[in-house]
Amino acid sequence: MADSVLDALEEQVGCYRRLARLVELQHEHVRQSRTEELLGVLAQRQQVLDQVVGLEQSLQPAKGRWNEYLGELPPEDRERGRGLLAESRQLLEQITTADRNDALVLQQRKLNVGKQLKQAAAARGASLRYAAVAGTGRTAMDVRT
């Protein structure tokens, strides 16, 4: 049992390492506004996340009683388990922090695009009003003396 749980945990940590590398690519694509490449990275991330979910299901019984589980292991396996769990937590924190930062960048861009669209709509409206006034021969101001 110990070997299968620790092996699954090691495999899960490997998935988190791949996710961390994909997060770096994601950040680069977000930074450079490369939408197609970003979508490709997100698809790859989803595949890795699907693997993580499967592994998490098999690890859940041991994680639910982690301290007790570790106590049943030989000392070298106990250290291996602690190290893998610590690394998985560190990688998850790194991944979630990077995702949060990228989400903020994308949200700021969305707000900026919205502001630009409003400005363009206002400018278009002003142009249409000007064209309507100019087309009728009327002026907005009475310049008669």
N, C-alpha and C positions, 0 to 999 in steps of 0.2 A: 504493500500500500504506500509506504513512504516514497519509494522510488517513483511510482506513477504520479503521486501528488507533486513531488518536487520537480519531476520532469515536465508536468503540465505547467507548473509555475514558471519554470525556466523558458518554456515555449511561449508563455504569455509575456514574459519580459522581453523576449525576442520580438514579439509583435509590437510592444510598446517602443522598442528601439526603432523599428521600421516606421512606426507612426511619427516618432520624433524627427526622423530624416524627412518624411513627407511633409511635416509641418514646416521645416526649413524651406522646402521647395514651395510650399503654399505661400509662405511669407514673401518669398521673392516674386512670385506671380502676382500677389496682391500689390506689392510695392510698385511693380512695373505695369500694373493694369493689364495683365495678360489673361483675359477671361477664359479663352479656350484651354490654355494650359492649366489654369486653376481648376476648371471643371474636371480635367483628366486626373489631377492630383486628388481631388475630392472623391472621385470614383475609386481610385486606388486605396484611399483611406477607408472607404466603406468596406472594401473587401477584407482589409486587415481587421477592421472592427468586427466584422462578422466572425472572424476566427477568434477574436478575443471573447466574444459572447459565448461561443461554444466552450472555450477553455474555462471561462468563469463559471459556467454551469457545472462543469466537472470538479472545479475547485471549491465550490460553495460549501459542501459538507465540512471539509477540513478548515476552511476560513472561518466558518461559524463557530468553531471551537479551537481557534488557532493556537492559543497558549497551551491548552491541553494536548493538542496534536504535536506541537514542538517538544513537549515534555516526554513524549513517547519515542522520540527519535534518538539515535546515537548522536553524540556531541558534534561530529563533523557534519552530519546531515542537518542538525539543528542550526548550526552556523550558516550553512548553505541556504536553508529556508529563510532565516532572518535576513540574510544579505539580499536574496531575491525579492523578498517582500519590500525591503527598504528601497531597492532600486526601482521596483515597479511604482512605488509611491512617488519617488523623486521624478521619474519620467512622466507620470500622470500630471504632476504639478507643472512641470515644464510644458507639456502639451496644452493643458488647459490655459495656462498664462499666455502662451503664444496665440492660441485661438481667440482668447478674449481681446488681445491687442489687435489682431487682424480684423475682428468684428468691429472694433471701434474705428479703425481706418476705413472700412467699407461703409459704416454708418455715416461717417463724416463726409465721405464722397457722395453718398446718397443725398444728404442734406444740401451739399453744394450744388449738385445737379438740380435738385428741386428749386433752389434759389435761382439758378441760372434759367430754368424753364419759366419761372414766374417773371423774371426780368425780360426774357424774350417775349413772353405773352403780353406784358405791359407795353413793351416797345412796339410790338405788332399792332396792338390796339391803338396806340397813339398815331402810328403811321396810317392806319385805316381811317381814323377820325380826320387826320390832316388831309388825306386823299379825298374823303367825302366832302370836306369843306372846300378844298381846292377845286373839286370837280363841279361844284354848284356855282362857283364864282363869288360865293360869299366869303367873307372873312370873319374871323372870330372876334375881331375888334372893329369898332366903328371908327374909321379914321376921317369921317367927314368933319368939315369945319364950318 
